[in-house]
Amino acid sequence: MRVEKVFPEKLKTPDEYYLYTALAHDILVVAHVEPTFKTWAAYIAPVNGRDHEEEWKRVVPFGDKVDKELAEFLFHDIPEECEWRP
């Protein structure tokens, strides 16, 4: 499973970033990482599956939160100092 790292145009903090991976061509899981605040969370949502580079942007605001255990399995490169955001 390939994980992509992306930096949107509008950020709350300069080091904020997102990671996304496709569980299937039409299901994305997106991790929102905020190193400044040392927190992260992950969300899942169905997408059309035509353009993941655009579709990931809608997963965090409209998707469902993923369980911590699944998120840690999918995104094992999250900095250790970042805590799971409940």
C-alpha positions as CSV (number, residue, x, y, z in Angstrom):
1,M,0.0,0.0,0.0
2,R,1.5,3.3,-1.1
3,V,1.3,6.4,1.2
4,E,1.4,9.8,-0.4
5,K,2.5,12.9,1.5
6,V,0.8,16.2,0.4
7,F,0.9,19.8,1.5
8,P,-2.2,21.9,0.8
9,E,-2.1,25.5,-0.2
10,K,-3.8,26.9,3.0
11,L,-2.2,25.6,6.2
12,K,-2.9,26.4,9.8
13,T,0.7,25.9,10.7
14,P,3.8,25.9,8.4
15,D,4.7,22.3,9.2
16,E,1.2,20.8,8.9
17,Y,0.8,18.0,6.3
18,Y,-1.5,15.2,5.2
19,L,-0.8,11.6,4.3
20,Y,-3.2,9.5,2.2
21,T,-3.6,6.0,1.1
22,A,-6.2,4.1,-1.0
23,L,-7.7,1.0,0.6
24,A,-9.4,0.5,-2.8
25,H,-9.7,2.7,-5.8
26,D,-12.8,4.3,-4.3
27,I,-11.9,4.4,-0.6
28,L,-9.3,6.8,0.8
29,V,-7.8,7.1,4.3
30,V,-6.2,10.5,5.1
31,A,-4.0,11.4,8.1
32,H,-3.9,15.0,9.2
33,V,-0.6,15.7,11.0
34,E,0.1,18.9,12.9
35,P,3.6,18.7,14.3
36,T,3.4,22.2,15.8
37,F,0.6,21.1,18.1
38,K,2.0,17.5,18.2
39,T,-1.3,15.9,17.2
40,W,-2.7,13.8,14.4
41,A,-5.9,11.9,13.4
42,A,-7.1,9.9,10.4
43,Y,-10.3,9.8,8.4
44,I,-11.9,7.5,5.9
45,A,-14.4,8.2,3.1
46,P,-15.6,6.8,-0.3
47,V,-14.4,8.8,-3.3
48,N,-15.1,8.5,-7.1
49,G,-11.6,7.0,-7.6
50,R,-10.8,9.0,-10.6
51,D,-8.3,11.6,-9.1
52,H,-7.0,10.8,-5.7
53,E,-4.7,13.8,-5.8
54,E,-7.8,16.0,-5.6
55,E,-10.2,13.7,-3.8
56,W,-8.1,13.3,-0.6
57,K,-9.0,17.0,0.2
58,R,-12.6,16.1,0.9
59,V,-11.9,13.1,3.2
60,V,-10.9,15.1,6.4
61,P,-13.9,17.5,6.5
62,F,-16.5,14.9,5.4
63,G,-15.1,11.5,6.3
64,D,-15.5,9.4,9.4
65,K,-12.7,9.2,11.9
66,V,-10.6,6.0,11.8
67,D,-9.8,3.9,14.9
68,K,-6.3,4.7,16.3
69,E,-5.1,1.1,15.8
70,L,-6.0,1.1,12.1
71,A,-4.5,4.5,11.6
72,E,-1.2,3.5,13.3
73,F,-1.1,0.4,11.0
74,L,-1.6,2.4,7.8
75,F,0.5,5.4,8.8
76,H,3.4,4.1,10.7
77,D,5.7,7.0,9.8
78,I,3.9,9.6,12.0
79,P,6.5,11.4,14.2
80,E,6.6,9.8,17.7
81,E,6.1,13.1,19.5
82,C,2.7,13.5,17.8
83,E,-0.2,12.2,19.9
84,W,-3.5,10.8,18.6
85,R,-6.2,13.5,18.5
86,P,-9.4,12.1,20.1
